[in-house]
Amino acid sequence: MTLQIPLSAEAEARLRERATAAGTDLATFVLRVVEQELAADEPASNAQRIAALRDWAASHEPLGYEADDSRESIYEGRGE
């Protein structure tokens, strides 16, 4: 399918700059951006969600100590 989209000169220049920076031609760059946008709308599988969560968790430094999240510490000093 061929699609014609009217762009301002500024938008076209920005797209060309980004395509050049990505090392590709304008049509390939725009196609890649559109495909990425469409893929973002697809629901992730459970395996993808788990992988994303594990990647996110691994990107954080460990505390270096164990956090006290006991009920007693949470309500300490509240008169209970």
Secondary structure, DSSP 8 states (H G I E B T S, - for coil): --------HHHHHHHHHHHHHTTS-HHHHHHHHHHHHHHHTS---HHHHHHHHHHHHHTS---SS-----HHHHSTTS--
